[in-house]
Amino acid sequence: MAKVQIKSEKITPFGGIFSIMEQFDALLSNVVDSTLGLRSRTIGYQYSEIFRSLMCVYFCGGSCIEDVSTHLMRHLSCHSRLSICSAIRLYVP
């Protein structure tokens, strides 16, 4: 007989991307931020977070940057610790 577990986490169609994003944070985010430098806290996002948002677009099957805001934001924002940039932040240097 199979065991059933009740999970309190939300199920999203892009749930597998969360483990990739966590691995990116653990292994590469420090390298990206130390190489490109830290941005001001008033801007809101570091370079590693912008790079991670771009990776999410293409790993989740998006074809343009606007897909973050139109299709992916409500699913990717379910993760409590990872922040995703909106499409307008990905254009602003």
Backbone torsions as a table, in degrees:
resi	resn	phi	psi	omega
1	MET	NA	138.4	-178.8
2	ALA	-80.5	144.6	176.5
3	LYS	-93.0	138.5	-179.7
4	VAL	-112.1	132.0	177.0
5	GLN	-113.5	138.9	176.6
6	ILE	-95.2	123.3	-179.3
7	LYS	-107.6	141.0	176.8
8	SER	-90.1	-8.3	-179.3
9	GLU	-75.1	149.2	177.7
10	LYS	-77.7	143.8	177.3
11	ILE	-95.1	127.0	179.8
12	THR	-124.8	155.6	178.4
13	PRO	-68.6	-16.9	-179.5
14	PHE	-113.2	31.1	-176.6
15	GLY	-63.8	-26.7	179.3
16	GLY	-69.7	-19.4	-179.9
17	ILE	-72.4	-20.7	-178.5
18	PHE	-63.8	-39.5	178.9
19	SER	-68.1	-34.3	176.7
20	ILE	-67.4	-41.7	179.3
21	MET	-66.0	-37.8	178.0
22	GLU	-66.7	-39.0	176.6
23	GLN	-66.4	-39.0	176.3
24	PHE	-60.7	-44.0	178.7
25	ASP	-63.4	-39.9	-177.6
26	ALA	-71.9	-35.4	-171.5
27	LEU	-106.1	-38.6	-169.3
28	LEU	-115.1	-17.1	-174.8
29	SER	-64.2	-38.1	177.8
30	ASN	-65.7	-36.3	179.1
31	VAL	-66.4	-44.5	179.9
32	VAL	-63.2	-47.4	-178.2
33	ASP	-67.8	-36.3	179.3
34	SER	-74.0	-30.6	179.0
35	THR	-75.9	-46.4	-177.1
36	LEU	-88.5	-14.1	-179.0
37	GLY	91.3	159.9	179.6
38	LEU	-86.7	143.0	176.3
39	ARG	-91.5	165.7	179.3
40	SER	-65.4	145.5	178.3
41	ARG	-66.2	-22.9	-179.4
42	THR	-72.1	-22.9	178.8
43	ILE	-72.4	-38.1	172.9
44	GLY	111.6	-34.1	-176.6
45	TYR	-131.8	143.1	174.9
46	GLN	-86.6	168.0	-179.5
47	TYR	-61.8	-35.2	179.9
48	SER	-65.5	-35.9	178.7
49	GLU	-70.5	-35.5	176.2
50	ILE	-67.6	-44.0	178.1
51	PHE	-62.3	-40.5	178.6
52	ARG	-64.1	-38.9	177.9
53	SER	-64.7	-40.4	177.0
54	LEU	-64.7	-39.2	177.1
55	MET	-62.7	-39.8	-180.0
56	CYS	-61.9	-38.3	179.9
57	VAL	-59.3	-50.2	-173.7
58	TYR	-80.6	-30.6	176.1
59	PHE	-71.7	-25.5	179.7
60	CYS	-94.2	8.3	174.5
61	GLY	89.4	16.4	178.1
62	GLY	-75.5	155.3	-179.8
63	SER	-111.6	-13.2	178.2
64	CYS	-150.5	167.3	-175.2
65	ILE	-64.6	-31.6	-178.5
66	GLU	-64.2	-17.0	178.1
67	ASP	-62.6	-23.8	176.8
68	VAL	-60.9	-49.4	-176.7
69	SER	-76.3	-37.7	-173.2
70	THR	-83.1	-37.4	-172.8
71	HIS	-117.9	-36.3	-168.2
72	LEU	-97.7	-24.9	-171.0
73	MET	-58.3	-43.5	-177.2
74	ARG	-68.4	-28.1	178.0
75	HIS	-83.1	-42.3	-176.6
76	LEU	-76.2	-20.1	178.7
77	SER	-78.5	-2.3	177.7
78	CYS	-69.2	-23.2	178.9
79	HIS	-76.0	129.8	-171.5
80	SER	-76.8	-29.7	-173.4
81	ARG	-99.1	-16.0	-174.9
82	LEU	-105.4	129.9	179.1
83	SER	-101.3	142.1	-178.9
84	ILE	-115.3	132.8	179.0
85	CYS	-76.7	146.8	172.8
86	SER	-77.4	168.1	-176.5
87	ALA	-63.3	-33.6	-179.0
88	ILE	-68.4	-32.6	177.7
89	ARG	-71.8	-25.5	179.3
90	LEU	-75.0	-20.5	177.0
91	TYR	-85.9	-31.5	-174.1
92	VAL	-79.3	125.8	178.2
93	PRO	-72.8	NA	NA
